[in-house]
Amino acid sequence: MTRPRAQALKLAGLITEQGGEAVLFPLLEISPVADHGPLRSAITRIESYSLAIFISPNAAAFSLPHILARQAWPRGLRPVAIGQSTVMSLASYGLGDTLAPVARFDSEAVLELPELQRAAIAGRRILILRGNGGRELLADQLRERGAEVDCVSCYQRSAPSDAASLVALWRYGWLDALTISSSEGLRNLVDLLDESSRACLRSTPVFVPHQRIADLAKELDLQRVVLSGPGDAGIIAALCAYDWLQ
């Protein structure tokens, strides 16, 4: 399990229920940003936004306490979530009527929502709450559609310092598969490994919930890449259906 620890617990529980053993090895460590100035600035003008897009559950967890400590969520500001985990995170803070895709959970799917087409957003202000770095596709496309977009980093992602515990599992033959939920996490893993450990990675079944991650895995010469359905349900279904004797 390579998601940030807090996000991995539900899937870890599902794996345990099915008789597997879930080992947590987060490839992205999540922490608050050092400078909250941009977020504070956005909060002062939050009434001016029509939509607030939360890129992940972490975006909700690291922004909403600051926003709600200052004021109630504005009635005219509609939340938008990339995926259902983020929808649930927003609901835990009392936010409802959230826009979210239902089939795929990525920026491309959000951009397909009718409420984010040019006719609906031209001339409107949109706030994107996210981590440091990441793709600019969402912001760029919304600007092309005529929206005024502010991007605010409210948390930061960093790679672990070493992969010693993971390498030890490979060495003793105790690791049967990896689940990887982001391209950034996969790159972090490859960067942490020496050549002999990369050889172990190439021969280990790797379960990924998005075609973009699968494409990167194949570019990195991983030999046993399994593209699952989205979310925890998709990953656990793929794990249960996999032929472990192959």
C-alpha positions, 0 to 999 in steps of 0.5 A: 500500500503506497498511498499516504498513510491516512488515505490507505487505511480503508483499502488496507482494511478491505485487503485484510477482510479478504485474507491478505496482509496489507503493508503500508509504505507511503510513497508520498508524505503529506505535510502542511505548507510552510507558508499559509499566506496564499491560503489566507489571501484566498480566504479573504476573498472567498465570497468572490469565487463561484467554484472551489475545486478540491484536488484530493482529500488532503486539499480538504483536510489542509484548507477547510479548517482554516476557511471554516475557522474564519467564516461559514462556507459561502452559500454561493460557492459550490465545491467540486471534487476530483473523486468520491473520497474527496466528496466524503472528506468534504461532507465530513466538514459539512459541505454538500451539493458537491460536483464530482465525476462518477466514472473516472476520478481525474482532472480530465473527468472534472473538465467534462462536467457540464458545470465546467464548460465555457458557457457556465464558467466564462467570466467567473472566478474559480479557486483550486485547492491542491498540493505543491506541484502537480499538473497544470491541465485543470487550471490551464483548461479552465482559463482557456474557457474564460474563467479566472483561476487562482491555484493555492497550495495548502499542503506539500508532498515529499518522497520518503528518504529510503526504501529499506523496509520495502527492499527487505520484503523483496529480499525475503520473498514477503512481497506479492504485489504493490498498489500505486495510485499516482504517477508521482508516487511511482517515480518516487519509488523508482528513484529510491531503488538501486538496480537490483531492487528495480529488477524486483519491482519489474517482476512484481505485480503492480496494481494501478487505478488509472491508465496514465499510471499504467502507461508510465509503469510500462515506460519504466519497463514494469512487466506485470502491470494490472489496470484496475477500476477506479477507487478502493472498490476497483483496486480490491476487485482487481486484487481478488480477481488476479491469478496469483499462481501465474 
